[in-house]
């Protein structure tokens, strides 16, 4: 509870007033689904704790609801400043508490369940794993199908936007840019904004800048958008002293964070009047995005769109460019496959384990072909296998104690 209070009632500084979601919203801001999933996950331990104290599900529902309504009521009167009450938070926090209680009930039920029921549950959870992995892959596909994927010049034209909505103005000099075969000469401050007629892969884009911007936040350098859309399809931006590349994926339309790569410290030591050119180049396909800087600073970073990368997009704390992104991914994958190993051990039928593992492996093999993504990495496959193996070992080691507890309950 202390962690929940800290997460919900500590001041949330740094957000501009115009970016704070409206009061009592249901779909709050661009990261609405990220927030919903984060709130559900935050309240699951709360529900687990209450259920372990033998609270009924209805009591957990009531307490979770009253607790979160109290938190949102405080936010509605300005405690803490910079927060906004949301109906989505009330619903997602309550769902998280109830889900925690149901997990405890399911754990107690499986101790008494027959092998037939456990076999059905193991196959059902295998199907859940396949569906979740497929959804993760779908989140990384392009937003529109549009034109066929092939290598030809993009249809690029100047944008009607005079500035990038919601972002600052680059105070250095943007000399030139290119998007596909289209070249744009500039020679003054501000971002270069272009409109692309449709999503095209592969695509190369880049911008040459001089100087820097005194502000430390995210400042666009090259902003490419689709017709009728004010959000970036491809963006090259200065973020602090780093250069960042983001490419629109379906995840952003579903309220998840954007996949991005960055070259760190590319603007380190530069001034607004620095005459040294910095060339920033992006290469994007359906399966990988790569960012390179040359000239005043040389750097390189890339990101492969694998079917399991989507796991890192459901939280706003660690970006895909972070060296700690694998920790977030590993945590989610272990949580997903641990129940598989547990149920495989409890049902006592080897063919269930073979069938379930084969279905998950088959889905992971087919998704890159179906969506044009990169194959799952060896590390991802190892984490999946390790989660199932850990669940199997823990289940087998706790089985004697559980059988003794079941015999005591029956007597």
Secondary structure, 3 states (H helix, E strand, C coil): CHHHHHHHHCCCCCCCHHHCCCCCECCCCCCHHHHHHHHHHHHHHHHHHHHHCCCCHHHHHHHHHHHHHHHHHHHHCCCCCCCCCEHHHHHHHHHHHHHHHHHHHHHHHHHHCCHHHHHHHHHHHHHHHHHHHHHHHHCCCCCCCCCCCCCCCCCEEECCCCCCCCCCCCCCEEEEEEECCEEEEEEECCCEEEEECCCCCCEEEEEEEECCCCCCCEEEEEEEEECCCCCCCEEEEEECCEEEEEECCHHHHCCCCCCEEEECCCCCCCCCCCCCCEEEEEEECCCEEEEEEEECCCEEEEEECECCHHHHHHCCCCCCCCCCHHHHHHHHHHHHHHHHHHHHHHHCCHHHHHHHHHHHHHHHHHHHHHHCCECCCHHHHHHHHHHHHHHHHHHHHHHHHHHHHHHHHHC
